[in-house]
Amino acid sequence: MLKEYDLVRLILPIPSERWSEGSEHQRPPAVGDIGAIVLVHAVQPGQRQAYVVECIADDGRSGWLADVLESELALHEPSGNG
């Protein structure tokens, strides 16, 4: 199971009803984006694990914030090359 503050990569598209269009600076999530888990949702038996993930844009603002299922994420392993 993933945990808070893990860096993750989006591996599947996120439906629009699960991401926030909070400001003009935010954009839709895209496959390949890297973000951090900022909250682990409580899960009931029989439900799939979900997380709130935030992706930060190059200018330091929030690129997007979304509810993401564990199956839509992969743990991001930095390459260490820079």
N, C-alpha and C positions, 0 to 999 in steps of 0.2 A: 504494500500500500504506500502511496505517496504521502508526503507530510508537508505542513506549512513551511514556506520559504524554499521548497525545492524548485529548481529551475526545470521547466518542462518545455517541450516542443509540441506544437499542434500537429497532429498527423491525419486528422479528418476535419472536414468543414463543420462549422458550428451554425445551427439554425438561428436565424435572425431574432427569434423570440427569446434567446438565451444570452444576448449581449446588449450592453447599454449604449445608447446613442446620447450620452450625457452632455457633450459639448461639440462645437464645430471642429475641435482639434482631434477628436477621436475618429477612428476608421474601423471598418469591419475586420474581424479576425481573419487571418489567411493561413492556410496550411503552410507549415514551415516556420511560423512565428515562434519566438522564444518568449516565455513569460515566467512569472513567479506565482506559486500558489500562495494566496493571501488568506484563504479560509478553507477549512475542510468541513463540508456539510455533514451534519449528523445523518446517519443512515439507519433505516429500519430494516429488520430482517426481510429478505426478498427484494430489496431495492438495490439499484446500482450506485456505487460510490461516485460522488460528484464534488467538485471543487470550484471556488471562485479564483480565477486566474487573471492577473493583470500583466499586460504587455506595455513596456515603457518605450515611447518614441525617442528618436535621436535627440530631440530638443529637451528631453527630460520630463515631458508631460505624459500623461496616461495615453497610450495609443489605443487601447481598448480594455474593457473589463467584461468578463463573461463567466457564466456558469458552464462548466465543462465536465463531461463524464470521463471517468478514468480511461475508458476504452478509446477516447479521442486524443489521449496524451501519451507521450513517451518522455522518460526522464532525459534531460539534456546533459550530456557529458561534454563539458568544454574540452577542446582539443589541446589546450595548453601551448599553442603556437603563437601567442602574442598577447 
